[in-house]
Amino acid sequence: MAAESRLSSDYAFRGVEYVVSTEIARGDANDELLVVEVEDKTSAELWRGEFEPRYIEELTHKTGNFKQFSVFCNMLQSAATQTSSSVSLDLLTYDDLERLRSRQKTGGHGTKRAVATEEDRQETRSISY
């Protein structure tokens, strides 16, 4: 993302069209900040997240696949613009994440189901490669 600070592209998640926008902005302390927006083209519902480099790097470290902030941003851009077959985006609901966690805990045959309040049911974006 070094060449462009803001990038927007159309992306379909499970047959629903969205506009995915990414931007490298400056935070309060004049440090870099990854801004991600995903907007449903039909309903205009918008999700926005702002992420500091340290948070991105800690999160990738926890996954067991550490990425530096700049590398993560480049991967995100490639996934959003679909310019690389090795990375992709997905939009996961809270229930999707709980199913994945359940499968991991029970070796893939999970039937446990977590109960969550409506406040907990936020959509989550993921990058896969």
C-alpha positions in Angstrom: 0.0 0.0 0.0 3.0 2.3 -0.1 2.1 3.8 -3.4 -1.5 4.6 -2.6 -2.7 5.7 0.8 -6.4 4.9 0.1 -7.7 2.1 -2.1 -11.4 1.0 -2.8 -12.6 -2.0 -4.7 -15.7 -4.0 -5.1 -15.7 -7.4 -3.5 -18.4 -10.1 -3.1 -18.8 -12.1 0.1 -21.2 -15.0 -0.2 -23.0 -13.4 -3.1 -23.4 -10.0 -1.5 -21.6 -7.0 -3.1 -19.5 -4.8 -0.9 -17.1 -1.9 -1.3 -13.8 -2.6 0.6 -11.7 0.4 1.3 -8.3 0.5 3.0 -6.2 3.5 3.9 -3.0 4.1 5.7 -3.7 7.2 7.8 -1.9 9.1 10.5 -3.1 8.7 14.1 -3.1 11.1 17.0 0.6 10.7 17.6 1.3 11.1 13.9 1.9 7.3 13.7 0.6 5.0 11.0 -2.9 3.6 11.3 -4.6 1.1 9.1 -8.2 2.1 8.3 -10.5 -0.6 6.8 -14.1 0.0 5.7 -16.5 -2.5 4.3 -19.8 -1.2 3.0 -22.8 -3.3 1.8 -23.6 -1.9 -1.6 -27.3 -2.7 -1.2 -28.1 -1.6 2.4 -25.2 1.0 2.7 -24.4 -0.6 6.1 -20.8 0.3 7.0 -18.2 -1.4 9.2 -15.1 0.6 10.0 -12.0 -0.4 11.9 -8.8 1.5 12.8 -5.8 -0.6 13.7 -2.4 0.4 14.9 0.7 -1.3 13.6 1.5 -2.9 17.0 -2.0 -4.4 17.2 -1.7 -5.9 13.7 1.7 -7.4 14.5 0.5 -8.8 17.8 -2.5 -10.3 16.2 -0.5 -12.0 13.4 2.0 -13.2 16.0 -0.9 -14.9 17.9 -2.0 -16.7 14.8 1.5 -18.2 14.6 2.2 -16.4 11.3 3.7 -13.1 12.2 3.6 -10.3 9.6 5.1 -6.9 9.8 2.5 -4.1 9.4 3.7 -3.1 5.9 3.5 -6.7 4.7 0.1 -7.2 6.2 -1.2 -4.0 4.5 0.2 -5.2 1.2 -1.5 -8.6 1.6 -4.7 -6.9 2.5 -4.5 -4.7 -0.6 -3.8 -7.7 -2.8 -6.7 -9.6 -1.4 -9.1 -6.6 -1.7 -8.1 -6.0 -5.4 -8.0 -9.7 -6.1 -4.5 -9.3 -7.8 -3.1 -12.4 -6.1 -4.4 -15.9 -6.1 -2.5 -16.6 -2.9 -4.6 -14.2 -0.6 -8.3 -13.7 -0.3 -10.8 -12.0 2.0 -13.7 -13.4 3.8 -16.5 -11.9 5.9 -17.2 -14.0 9.0 -20.1 -13.5 11.4 -19.8 -14.2 15.1 -21.5 -17.6 14.6 -19.0 -18.5 11.9 -16.2 -17.8 14.3 -17.8 -19.9 17.0 -18.2 -22.8 14.6 -14.5 -22.6 13.7 -13.6 -22.5 17.4 -15.8 -25.4 18.1 -14.3 -27.5 15.4 -10.8 -26.7 16.6 -11.7 -27.8 20.2 -13.3 -31.0 19.2 -11.1 -32.0 16.3 -13.5 -30.9 13.6 -16.7 -32.5 14.7 -17.9 -29.9 17.1 -21.5 -29.6 18.2 -21.0 -27.1 21.0 -22.7 -23.7 20.4 -21.9 -20.5 22.3 -24.7 -18.1 23.2 -23.9 -14.5 22.6 -25.7 -11.2 23.0 -26.6 -9.2 19.9 -23.7 -6.8 20.9 -21.3 -9.6 20.6 -22.4 -10.6 17.1 -20.1 -8.4 15.1 -18.9 -9.3 11.7 -15.2 -10.1 11.3 -12.9 -9.8 8.3 -10.2 -12.3 7.7 -7.4 -12.6 5.2 -6.5 -16.1 4.0 -3.6 -17.4 2.1 
